[in-house]
Amino acid sequence: MNQPVDKAMDTNADDGEYLAMMEKVKGTNIDEKPMLATDYLNHFNEIVMLLEMIPDMPDMLDEVKAWQPKSYQDHFRDSTIAEKDLAIEVYDHVLPIYREPFEQTVEQINSMIASTVQLLEQNISDGKSDVLRANVENLSRLIQRLMDMASAIIHGSAKTMDQSEIDTLLGN
């Protein structure tokens, strides 16, 4: 659902420190207004690729289970990109109008991944390869849709997907 720009949520937009941070990220891979970087989504791209390998290589489940969620700042602490320190620094200045939907979407992605891993583990245990393949296809598509939402927020949208939209996509 689109969230209107609420002045209470956007109070730091006129703050000198916020404006200085916006200036600091100009010309980097960090989007100026929301002050977020798409590189964070690579953390989720990795697990989606692993999930999609499971129908053909069920032994990949151990690698999938080893994957752990990472906060935005932890991702960049472990990153090798040139602007990793800047990405960590400016995260504290992300306006609530972007930060709140971004963190909500990341929570949804992490939750969806955890549920997916449990379901796929059960499918493998049950020996239901056709169900496994269908679940991987459907659930990885849903995770990708949530990642698209996170990407839109990183580029300045305040739109998120609420639980009822997720339930509808899952057929619940």
Order of alpha helices (4+ residues) and beta strands (2+ residues): alpha-alpha-alpha-alpha-alpha-alpha-alpha-alpha
